[in-house]
Amino acid sequence: MARAARSRDGRELVFDSWGDPQGHPVFLLHGTPGSHQGPRPRSMVLYQLGIHLIAYDRPGYGGSTRKPGRQVADAATDVEAIAKHLKLDEFSVVGRSGGGPHALACAAELSDRVRSAAVLVSLAPPDAPELDWFKGMTESNVREYRNARENRDVLQSTLVQNADAMRADPMALLKDLDEEMPDVDRQVVADAGIRRMLHKNFMSGIKESADGWIDDAVAFSMPWGFDPTEITVPTLLWHGENDVFSPVEHFRWLARSIPRATVVLQPSAAHFAAVPVLPQVLGWLREQAKAGAAATTTA
């Protein structure tokens, strides 16, 4: 059942958890648009993995209070607030798609508490040196992020209309994206179970407004408020080479920039392949955190 914690500045942060309460805690940062109800492994799988999975609605999504003008870096203080509420001293983070930059923020800003991090099909910062940020990106995403930089009124109008359409038809977003998806993505989202999870995710996130979606687009398009090159915790970067929503050059830039990152590039995969790979990633996070704890104890 969803609960709420308070942020440092008094906002409400709605979250939920699944799996083994005594297992290794992992924060799952949802995609865009999305919510804490986003795709995740079943509780039985989480128990088998020894994972206590926690997810929350970013500000403006679902039941979480909006924070106008938020930066990507602000996710770290919100995750820290929920961890404090749950009395968690150490944890891992994983972010998929729009959750990727926010997971990187936690890894960068909470290095004393984050024991491992994983980032799946993430964007790179918009000011990343020597990166053509829009190259290989779908026209719809290019329009959205250009409007986020240059015409916020158009961005708001467009995403409000998109959210209204999704309330009328929860699969409207996937239908709109269908023409831009590579075939491998169509095959993933054709799975009935994944479609149900995406349906629940979208509807929970934008049920009241498009505020979270708008604020995510702006946050991705402006300076993030931290430097990914300063990340020191064990970090897994996972990407599909055929991704057209977060182009592969973003992955390559992150792979070059994050010291000692573990990188996995799937040549036959695209954006939505990050959904079924999550159990494997959670196992990696647990093992890295365990190895780090053992090394600390030995030292």
N, C-alpha and C positions, 0 to 999 in steps of 0.2 A: 504493500500500500504506500502511495506517495506521501512523503513527509516534507517538512520545510525547515531550512536553516536560515539564519540571518547573516547577511554579508557584513563586512566591516563598517559600511556606511548605512546599515539598517534596512537594506532591501531584502525581500523574500526570495529564497532560492529553493525551488521545488526539486526534490530528488527521490530516487527509489533505489533499492538494492536487491540483488538476487544471488543465488548460489550458496556457498558455504560461509556462514557468518564467521567461522574460525579460519577461513582460508586467507590466502594472500590478497589484500585489498587492491583493486584496480579501478581507477576512474575511467569510464568510457565517455569521450566527448563526441557528441552527436554531429551529424552532417548538417548541410544547409539546403533547404529548410529542414527542420527536424525538431526533436524533443527527446526527453529521457526515455521515451517509449520506442526508440529506434531499434533497428535489427540487432539482435544479440543471441548468443547460444542459449539453448534451453537450460533450466536450472539443474537438471540432472547432469548435463554436460559440464556445467560450471562446478558442480560438486566433484565430479570425476577429475577435473583439472585442479581442484583445490583452490578455486578462485571465489573471492567475494567481490562481485561486480557492482559498481556504483555509477549511476548516471544522473545528470541533472539537466534541467532546462536552462539554457543560456538566457541572460536578461532579454526580455521582450518576447520570448517563446513560452508557450504553455502557461504555467502558473507563476513564472518568475517575473519579478518586477523589472520593468525596462530601465536601462541605464543609458540615456542618450549620450552620444559621443564616445561610447566605449571603444577602447583599443583592444587588439588581440591580447596584449599583455595582461589586461584586467582579468582574464580567465584564471590566472594563477592565484589571485587573492580570493576569488570566489571558491575555487577548489579547496584552498587552504581553510576557508571558513567552514565548509562542509566537513572536511577532515577533522577539524577541531570539534565540531558538533558531534561527530561519531567517535571522538577520542582516538583518532588514528595518528600515530606519530610518523609512520612511514607508509608509502604506497607506491604504486606504479600508475602510469597513465597511458591510454591509447586513444588516438583520434583518427577518425575516418573522414576523408573528404574535407568538408568545412570544419570538422573537428580537429584536423591535422595541425593547422597553425596554432590552435589553442593548446593542444598537447605539447607542441614545441615550446610555447610560452611557459608552461608548467615546468618542463625540463630545464629551461634556462633560469627561471626565477625562483624555483623551489628545489635547488640542487641538494639542499641539506635534508630534504624529506622524500623526494622522488628517487626511487631506487632503480627504476628502468622505465623506458619510454618507447612507444611504437607509434609510427605515423604512416598511415595508409592513404595513398592517392591524394597527397596534399599539394596545395599551392606553395610556391615560394614567395618571399616578400616582394612587394611591387617595386621596391627600390634596389633589388638584388643586382649587384654589378655584373655587367656583361651578360645579362639575361634579357632576351626579347620576350617580354612577359606575355604578350598576346599570341605569339606564334604557335600555331597548331591548336588553338582554342576554338570551340564552336562559336558561331556568330551570336547566338543568344547570350552566351557568357560574356563575350566581348562587349556587346551592347550594355549589359547590366553593369559591368565594372567601369566602362567609360562613363556611363551616367552617374555612377557612384562618385567618380572623380570630378565630373564636369557639370552635371545637371541633376541635382538631388530631387527636384520636383518631379522630373520625368521618372526617375527611379522609383520614387514613392508611388506615383500614380500607376506605374506598370506592375509593381509587386502587389499593391493592394488589389488590382484587378485579377492578377494571377491567384492570389489567396482566395478571393471570392469564387473564382472558377473551381478551385480545388475543394471548397466546401460543398459546392454543388456536385462535383465529381472528383472524389479523392485521387483518382488515377489521371486527372487532367495533366499534371506536370509530366508524368511519364509519357503520356500520349504526345504532348508537345515536343518532348525530347526525342521521340522515337526516330524521326527522320535524321537526327544528328548522331544517334548512337551507332557505333560499330556493331556488327552482327554478334560478336561475343557478348556484348552488354545485353542485347535483346534476349539472348539465350538465358542469361542469368535472371533477368527480371521476369521472364516467362514462368519461372517456378512459382507455383501457387503460394507456397509458404512464405517466400521472400516478398511476394506482392502483398500478402496480408500484413507482414511486418512493416513494409513501406507505407501502406495505407494508414495503419495505426500511428506511425511516426509522423507523417505529414499532418494528419488531422489533429493530433494532440498539439503539435507545434504552432499551427496557425489558426486554432479554433477561435481565438478572440481577436487577433489582429495580425498584420504582416510586419509588426514592429521588429521582431527579432531578425527576420529575413532581411529587412532593409538595413538594420544596423550591422549585420554580418557583412553584407556587400560593401558597405562603407569601410568597415574595419579592415577587410582584406585589401582594399584599394589604397589605403593610407599607410604611413609608417606604422609598424606593428608595436613599437615600444620596447623591443628587446633585440638582441643580436644573436641569431642562431649559431654563429660561429663560436660563441662562448659556452655552448652546451657541452657538459662533461660527463653526464650520466650515460650509461649504456643505452644506445638508441638504435632501434630498428627502423629502417626506411623501406617500405614495400610499395611497389608500383606496377601497373600494367603498361606495357610499352605502347599499346594502342589507345591509351586514354586521351579523349578529346575534351574533357571537362577540366582536368588538371593535367596539362600536357607534360610529356615525359621529360622535357628539358627543365621543368621545375624540379622534378626528382633529381635529375643529374646535378643541378646547382646545389641542392641540399646535400647530396652525397659528397660533393667536393668540399662543402663548407663546414660540415659538422664533424669535428675530430672523432676518429675511431668509430664512426657509424657503421653498423652492419647493414648492408644494402642487398635487397632482393628485387630484381627486375624480371617480371614474367613476360616473355616475348609474345605469348599467345593470349594475354589477358588485357582487359581495359578497366574502366572505372568501377563498375559494379561488382567485379570479381573480389573486391575488398570485403564484401559481405560474407561469403562462405569461408574465407580464409581466417576469420577472426579466432576460432578456437585454437588453431596452430599458433597464432600470434600471442594469445594469452598464455600458452604454455611457455613460450620464449620469455615473456615478461617475468613469469614466476621463477624460472630457472636463473635468469640474470640477477634477480633480486636475491635469490637464495645464495648464489655464488658470491655476490657482493657482501652479504652478511657473514658468510663463512670466512672471507678474506679479512674482514674487519676484526672478527673474533680471533683469528690466528695472529694478526698483527698486534 
